């Protein structure tokens, strides 16, 4: 053996016992369960974060819905006020120079 291999074999860093470690069934089961618990914890954390993000987005969308409903109501009120018969008549007189017919301009048709 060369000197470096002898130093490693005799030193404190490696006693040559690493390969002699045998894992018992209970130790393997315990390590496996520990790994599963850690994976489950990570999944729970990820799911909780996704839920919070989704809930926050839902609240923003509900606020937008309320604002749009309010705007729709205002537009419906405006439309109703613009379509009143009095306003239509006023616009007809002012912009189109229309007027109501007089009695002599009115004819009544009768069916025979």
PyMOL commands that set and color helices and strands:
alter all, ss='L'
color gray80, all
select helices_A, chain A and resi 3-10+18-20+25-82+85-96+103-105
alter helices_A, ss='H'
color red, helices_A
deselect
rebuild
show_as cartoon
